[in-house]
């Protein structure tokens, strides 16, 4: 069971990333999709770094004095980068493919659970990470959509 938890905690993130890539390639709306993705990624990184600077938290394996299931630096646990990427992918996919967005949401729940069970994050870390990624992607999408609609008038 430990091996499965470690694999999900470390590698399942490739599924949402692959789904985003597949949708971009299938849609072939390169310019808008790539601009939105790049800006959402940058906004997510900015929010995650800001949140981490404002709130420091020791990783569970440090506090509990246990060995994590996945080798990791004993750095700030807050927020989860993995779940921030999942939140970004979920919001990016939602208007393009609701079924793939729901697969991403399920993957995010599995990743969050695995990262907590692997002693890498506290539940708040994964929830905050997902929320920050989703917020950043939603804000970028709203700004770009507003800009396109405003220019069309």
Residue pairs with C-beta under 8 A, 6 or more apart in sequence:
2 69
5 69
5 114
5 117
5 118
6 69
6 70
6 114
6 118
8 110
8 111
8 113
8 114
9 69
9 70
9 82
9 111
9 114
9 115
9 117
9 118
9 120
10 70
12 107
12 110
12 111
12 114
13 82
13 85
13 86
13 107
13 111
15 103
15 104
15 107
16 85
16 86
16 89
16 90
16 93
16 104
16 107
16 108
17 85
17 89
19 89
19 93
19 97
19 100
19 103
19 104
20 37
20 89
20 92
20 93
22 100
23 33
23 93
23 96
23 97
23 100
24 30
24 33
24 34
24 37
27 33
27 96
32 144
35 144
36 92
36 140
36 141
36 144
37 92
39 140
39 144
40 88
40 91
40 92
40 136
40 137
40 140
40 141
41 88
43 136
43 137
43 139
43 140
44 84
44 85
44 87
44 88
44 132
44 133
44 136
44 137
46 136
47 84
47 132
47 133
47 135
47 136
48 79
48 81
48 84
48 129
48 132
48 133
51 78
51 79
51 128
51 132
52 76
52 78
52 79
55 78
56 76
56 78
57 76
57 77
57 78
57 122
57 125
58 74
58 77
59 68
59 72
59 74
59 75
59 76
59 77
59 119
59 120
59 121
60 66
60 68
60 77
60 116
60 119
60 120
60 121
60 122
61 67
61 68
61 72
61 74
61 119
61 120
62 74
64 119
66 119
67 119
68 118
68 119
68 120
69 117
69 118
69 119
69 120
70 118
70 120
72 120
77 120
77 121
77 122
77 125
78 122
78 124
78 125
78 128
79 125
79 126
79 128
79 129
79 132
80 112
80 115
80 121
80 125
80 126
80 128
80 129
80 130
81 129
82 111
82 115
82 126
82 129
83 108
83 111
83 112
83 115
83 125
83 126
83 127
83 128
83 129
83 130
83 133
84 129
84 130
84 132
84 133
84 136
85 133
86 104
86 107
86 108
86 111
86 112
86 129
86 130
86 133
87 108
87 129
87 130
87 131
87 132
87 133
87 134
87 135
87 136
87 137
88 133
88 134
88 136
88 137
89 104
89 133
90 101
90 104
90 105
90 108
90 130
90 133
90 134
90 137
91 133
91 134
91 137
91 138
91 141
92 137
92 141
93 100
93 101
93 104
94 101
95 141
108 130
111 126
112 121
112 123
112 126
112 127
112 130
115 121
115 125
115 126
116 122
116 123
116 126
121 129
